[in-house]
Amino acid sequence: MPLVIAPVNVELTIIRLLCDEKDKKHFESLGIAVNQKITVLSNTGGNVILMIKEGRLALDRNIATKIVVTI
């Protein structure tokens, strides 16, 4: 499921990044990579706040739709 419709406060695993190699490298520099465990802390209007490792990251709707996760 795309990250924008993922449940809140549930540990999720990133299974796919729907973007080109340049964007994948940028995501990886932020800690967003395939098989990475994340938790959605807030989801308002498609904008998402994530907990990745021990940090928080805010993503807008356009970027969050490119990240596919599973429970």
PLY file of the C-alpha trace (Angstrom):
ply
format ascii 1.0
element vertex 71
property float x
property float y
property float z
element edge 70
property int vertex1
property int vertex2
end_header
0.00 0.00 0.00
1.21 3.56 -0.58
2.47 5.34 2.49
-0.32 7.95 2.31
-2.94 5.32 3.25
-0.82 3.38 5.77
-2.14 2.98 9.32
-0.80 5.23 12.08
1.35 3.86 14.95
2.00 0.51 13.24
5.49 -0.68 12.33
5.74 -0.96 8.55
8.38 -2.21 6.14
9.25 -0.37 2.94
8.96 -2.83 0.05
9.34 -0.54 -2.96
10.32 2.97 -4.02
8.50 4.16 -7.15
11.05 6.64 -8.46
14.17 6.97 -10.57
17.70 6.19 -9.36
18.48 9.83 -8.52
15.49 10.06 -6.18
16.25 6.61 -4.68
19.72 7.82 -3.71
18.18 10.91 -2.11
15.66 8.77 -0.19
18.47 6.48 0.99
20.40 9.48 2.31
17.31 10.26 4.43
17.12 6.66 5.70
14.27 5.63 3.39
15.33 2.37 1.76
13.83 -1.00 0.83
13.40 -3.31 3.88
13.70 -0.33 6.28
11.30 -0.39 9.24
9.26 2.81 9.70
6.28 3.97 11.75
3.75 6.59 10.61
3.26 9.03 13.47
0.79 11.34 11.74
-1.10 11.45 8.46
-2.99 14.65 7.69
-4.31 15.33 4.22
-1.73 12.99 2.70
1.20 14.69 4.42
3.02 12.14 6.57
5.31 12.31 9.60
7.46 9.19 9.97
9.66 7.70 12.63
12.73 6.27 10.90
15.34 4.69 13.14
15.42 7.26 15.95
14.52 10.36 13.96
11.38 11.95 12.58
10.83 12.94 8.98
7.98 14.89 7.36
7.00 14.04 3.77
4.48 15.76 1.52
1.78 13.86 -0.34
3.70 13.70 -3.65
6.70 11.98 -2.09
4.68 9.75 0.24
2.77 8.23 -2.71
6.09 6.99 -4.16
6.83 4.83 -1.11
5.12 1.43 -0.95
4.93 -0.32 2.43
3.59 -3.50 4.00
2.66 -4.42 7.58
0 1
1 2
2 3
3 4
4 5
5 6
6 7
7 8
8 9
9 10
10 11
11 12
12 13
13 14
14 15
15 16
16 17
17 18
18 19
19 20
20 21
21 22
22 23
23 24
24 25
25 26
26 27
27 28
28 29
29 30
30 31
31 32
32 33
33 34
34 35
35 36
36 37
37 38
38 39
39 40
40 41
41 42
42 43
43 44
44 45
45 46
46 47
47 48
48 49
49 50
50 51
51 52
52 53
53 54
54 55
55 56
56 57
57 58
58 59
59 60
60 61
61 62
62 63
63 64
64 65
65 66
66 67
67 68
68 69
69 70
